[in-house]
Amino acid sequence: MNLEYKLNSNESERYKRQLLLETDYGFSQKKLKQATVFIAGAGGLGSSASIYLAAAGVGRLIIADYDLIDMSNLNRQILYSTAAIGELKAESARRRLTELNPEIAVEIRTVKLEGDISKLIDGADLIIDCLDNIETRYVLNDFSLKTRIPIVHGGINGYAGQISFIAPPETACLRCIFPDAYKADGPIPVIGATAGIIGSMQAMEAVKYLTESGELLKNKLLIIDGFTWEIANLNLERNPSCRACGASSA
């Protein structure tokens, strides 16, 4: 291992409990320290995912969000306080995550994700999809298809949420799963704990992927209904007619 990634004494103490996983689970703290993760969206999902990735010691986080914090965000976007209302989410997120773990680097992107996003993602090993609209998710999907950088997809609605690990060409792409764009008539209802559950699961998928340990949700869509606690793990497969990754798209 390059000495650049040697853990210092603070990190050895901070990650003490995680280091216990290295013997039996194939976990590697040094691999996390080397990693760069791009988090698309700093809302409910992004808040939870980024907190746990920062706490876990992912060496470089890139947070992309151009919205301002408002009061209606605070039931689920746990990165932010009432005093932060009116601030850019990305700016507030960077401050909070750096306070949580000064051993990591946090960068922000305060522009829309559209067109060529390669410079925004800038060397990421993994993308965390914490968005709330399908059109921007398609932008991430197209980038993933082009670069082979995987996506951990998450979505929530009310008490329910879903998560999948998308790694084309090995797996179905996002447009295979959701072939048609859709738009909600109004704000999506959500209880904050739903965002916390799915965002935390996205962080766990990311840690497993980055440390090459554990089974991933490849070609699976895990759906959790927190209202009834029904859980479904749906099998997915590539769609040969997919507009993004099918034969006609080449």
C-alpha positions as CSV (number, residue, x, y, z in Angstrom):
1,M,0.0,0.0,0.0
2,N,1.3,3.4,-0.9
3,L,2.5,5.3,2.2
4,E,0.2,8.2,1.1
5,Y,-2.7,6.1,2.4
6,K,-1.2,5.0,5.7
7,L,-3.6,5.7,8.6
8,N,-2.5,8.3,11.1
9,S,-3.0,7.9,14.8
10,N,-6.3,9.9,14.8
11,E,-7.7,7.8,12.0
12,S,-6.6,4.5,13.7
13,E,-8.6,5.6,16.8
14,R,-11.5,7.1,14.9
15,Y,-12.1,4.0,12.8
16,K,-11.2,1.5,15.6
17,R,-14.5,-0.4,15.4
18,Q,-14.4,-0.6,11.6
19,L,-10.8,-1.9,11.7
20,L,-12.1,-4.9,13.6
21,L,-14.0,-5.9,10.4
22,E,-10.8,-6.3,8.4
23,T,-10.1,-9.9,9.7
24,D,-13.4,-11.6,9.1
25,Y,-15.2,-9.4,6.5
26,G,-12.5,-8.4,4.0
27,F,-13.0,-4.7,5.0
28,S,-10.2,-2.2,4.2
29,Q,-10.0,1.2,5.8
30,K,-7.2,2.1,3.5
31,K,-9.3,1.4,0.4
32,L,-12.0,3.8,1.8
33,K,-9.3,6.5,2.4
34,Q,-8.2,6.2,-1.3
35,A,-11.8,6.4,-2.6
36,T,-13.7,9.3,-4.2
37,V,-17.5,9.2,-4.1
38,F,-19.8,11.6,-6.0
39,I,-23.1,12.3,-4.2
40,A,-25.8,13.6,-6.5
41,G,-28.2,15.5,-4.4
42,A,-27.8,16.8,-0.8
43,G,-31.4,16.3,0.3
44,G,-32.9,13.6,2.5
45,L,-31.1,10.7,0.9
46,G,-27.9,12.7,0.4
47,S,-27.9,13.9,4.0
48,S,-27.9,10.4,5.4
49,A,-25.6,8.8,2.8
50,S,-23.0,11.5,3.1
51,I,-23.0,11.5,6.9
52,Y,-22.2,7.8,7.0
53,L,-19.7,7.9,4.2
54,A,-17.9,10.8,5.9
55,A,-18.0,9.0,9.3
56,A,-16.7,5.8,7.6
57,G,-13.7,7.7,6.3
58,V,-14.2,7.9,2.5
59,G,-11.2,10.0,1.6
60,R,-12.9,12.4,-0.9
61,L,-16.6,13.3,-1.2
62,I,-18.0,15.4,-3.9
63,I,-21.4,16.8,-3.1
64,A,-23.6,18.2,-6.0
65,D,-26.6,20.4,-5.2
66,Y,-27.5,23.9,-6.2
67,D,-30.6,24.4,-4.0
68,L,-31.0,26.5,-0.9
69,I,-32.1,25.1,2.4
70,D,-35.7,25.9,3.4
71,M,-37.9,25.1,6.4
72,S,-39.7,22.2,4.6
73,N,-36.4,20.4,4.2
74,L,-35.7,19.9,7.8
75,N,-38.0,16.9,8.6
76,R,-35.6,14.7,6.6
77,Q,-32.5,16.6,5.5
78,I,-30.5,16.0,8.7
79,L,-27.3,17.7,7.6
80,Y,-29.0,21.1,8.2
81,S,-30.1,23.1,11.2
82,T,-32.8,25.8,11.4
83,A,-30.1,28.4,11.5
84,A,-28.8,27.2,8.1
85,I,-32.1,28.1,6.3
86,G,-31.3,30.2,3.2
87,E,-27.8,28.8,2.8
88,L,-26.7,26.7,-0.2
89,K,-27.2,23.0,0.8
90,A,-23.8,22.1,-0.6
91,E,-22.0,24.7,1.4
92,S,-23.7,23.8,4.6
93,A,-23.1,20.1,3.9
94,R,-19.4,20.7,3.3
95,R,-19.1,22.5,6.7
96,R,-21.1,19.9,8.6
97,L,-19.2,16.9,7.1
98,T,-15.8,18.5,7.6
99,E,-16.8,19.2,11.2
100,L,-17.8,15.5,11.6
101,N,-14.6,14.2,10.1
102,P,-11.7,16.6,9.4
103,E,-9.6,13.7,8.1
104,I,-11.5,13.7,4.7
105,A,-11.8,16.1,1.8
106,V,-15.2,17.4,0.9
107,E,-15.7,19.3,-2.4
108,I,-18.9,20.8,-3.7
109,R,-20.6,21.4,-7.1
110,T,-23.4,24.0,-7.1
111,V,-24.6,23.7,-10.6
112,K,-27.3,21.6,-12.3
113,L,-26.3,18.1,-13.5
114,E,-26.9,18.4,-17.2
115,G,-25.0,17.8,-20.5
116,D,-21.4,16.7,-20.0
117,I,-20.9,16.2,-16.3
118,S,-17.4,14.5,-16.5
119,K,-15.6,17.6,-15.1
120,L,-18.1,17.7,-12.2
121,I,-17.6,14.1,-11.3
122,D,-13.8,14.4,-11.6
123,G,-12.3,11.0,-10.9
124,A,-15.0,9.5,-8.8
125,D,-15.0,5.7,-8.2
126,L,-18.7,5.6,-7.5
127,I,-21.9,7.7,-7.9
128,I,-24.6,7.9,-5.2
129,D,-28.0,8.8,-6.8
130,C,-29.8,10.8,-4.2
131,L,-31.9,12.8,-6.7
132,D,-35.6,13.4,-6.8
133,N,-36.3,13.6,-10.5
134,I,-35.9,11.0,-13.2
135,E,-34.5,13.3,-16.0
136,T,-31.4,14.1,-13.9
137,R,-31.1,10.5,-13.0
138,Y,-30.9,9.7,-16.7
139,V,-28.0,12.1,-17.0
140,L,-26.2,10.1,-14.4
141,N,-27.2,6.9,-16.1
142,D,-25.8,8.1,-19.5
143,F,-22.5,9.0,-17.8
144,S,-22.3,5.6,-16.1
145,L,-22.9,3.8,-19.3
146,K,-20.1,5.8,-21.0
147,T,-17.5,5.5,-18.1
148,R,-18.5,2.3,-16.4
149,I,-18.6,4.1,-13.1
150,P,-21.3,2.3,-11.0
151,I,-24.3,4.0,-9.4
152,V,-26.0,3.3,-6.1
153,H,-29.6,4.2,-6.8
154,G,-32.0,5.2,-4.1
155,G,-35.6,6.5,-4.1
156,I,-38.3,7.2,-1.5
157,N,-42.0,7.9,-1.3
158,G,-43.9,8.1,1.9
159,Y,-42.9,5.2,4.2
160,A,-41.4,3.3,1.2
161,G,-38.0,3.3,-0.4
162,Q,-35.9,1.4,-2.9
163,I,-32.3,0.8,-3.6
164,S,-30.2,-0.9,-6.4
165,F,-26.6,-1.2,-7.4
166,I,-26.3,-0.3,-11.1
167,A,-23.1,-1.4,-12.9
168,P,-23.6,-1.6,-16.6
169,P,-22.9,-3.6,-18.7
170,E,-23.0,-6.2,-16.0
171,T,-26.4,-5.1,-14.8
172,A,-29.5,-3.4,-16.1
173,C,-29.1,0.3,-16.4
174,L,-31.4,2.8,-14.7
175,R,-33.4,3.3,-17.9
176,C,-34.0,-0.5,-18.1
177,I,-35.6,-0.2,-14.7
178,F,-37.5,3.1,-15.3
179,P,-37.8,3.4,-19.1
180,D,-40.1,6.4,-19.2
181,A,-39.7,9.8,-17.6
182,Y,-42.4,10.7,-15.1
183,K,-43.2,13.8,-13.0
184,A,-45.1,14.0,-9.7
185,D,-48.0,16.3,-9.6
186,G,-46.7,18.0,-6.5
187,P,-44.3,17.4,-3.6
188,I,-43.5,13.8,-2.9
189,P,-44.8,12.9,0.6
190,V,-42.1,11.4,2.9
191,I,-41.3,10.7,6.5
192,G,-37.8,11.6,7.4
193,A,-36.9,8.2,8.7
194,T,-37.5,6.7,5.3
195,A,-34.8,8.9,3.8
196,G,-32.6,7.9,6.7
197,I,-33.1,4.2,6.1
198,I,-32.5,4.2,2.3
199,G,-29.6,6.8,2.5
200,S,-27.9,4.6,5.1
201,M,-28.3,1.6,2.9
202,Q,-26.8,3.5,0.0
203,A,-23.8,4.3,2.2
204,M,-23.5,0.6,3.1
205,E,-23.6,-0.5,-0.5
206,A,-20.9,2.1,-1.2
207,V,-18.6,0.9,1.6
208,K,-19.0,-2.7,0.4
209,Y,-18.2,-1.8,-3.2
210,L,-15.2,0.4,-2.3
211,T,-13.7,-2.2,0.0
212,E,-14.5,-5.1,-2.2
213,S,-16.4,-6.9,0.6
214,G,-19.9,-8.2,0.8
215,E,-22.7,-8.9,-1.7
216,L,-24.1,-6.0,-3.8
217,L,-27.6,-5.4,-5.1
218,K,-26.6,-6.0,-8.7
219,N,-29.6,-6.8,-10.9
220,K,-31.8,-6.4,-7.7
221,L,-34.2,-3.8,-6.7
222,L,-34.8,-3.9,-3.0
223,I,-38.1,-2.3,-1.9
224,I,-38.9,-1.6,1.7
225,D,-42.4,-0.6,2.9
226,G,-41.9,0.9,6.3
227,F,-45.6,1.2,6.9
228,T,-46.2,-2.6,6.7
229,W,-42.6,-3.8,6.9
230,E,-43.0,-5.7,3.7
231,I,-39.8,-6.2,1.9
232,A,-39.3,-7.3,-1.7
233,N,-36.1,-8.0,-3.6
234,L,-37.0,-8.0,-7.2
235,N,-34.8,-9.6,-9.9
236,L,-33.8,-7.2,-12.7
237,E,-32.3,-7.9,-16.2
238,R,-31.1,-5.8,-19.0
239,N,-33.7,-4.7,-21.6
240,P,-32.4,-5.5,-25.1
241,S,-34.7,-2.7,-26.4
242,C,-33.5,-0.1,-23.8
243,R,-33.0,3.3,-25.3
244,A,-29.8,3.8,-23.2
245,C,-28.0,0.5,-23.2
246,G,-29.9,-1.8,-25.7
247,A,-28.6,-2.9,-29.0
248,S,-30.3,0.0,-30.9
249,S,-28.5,2.5,-28.7
250,A,-25.0,1.6,-29.9
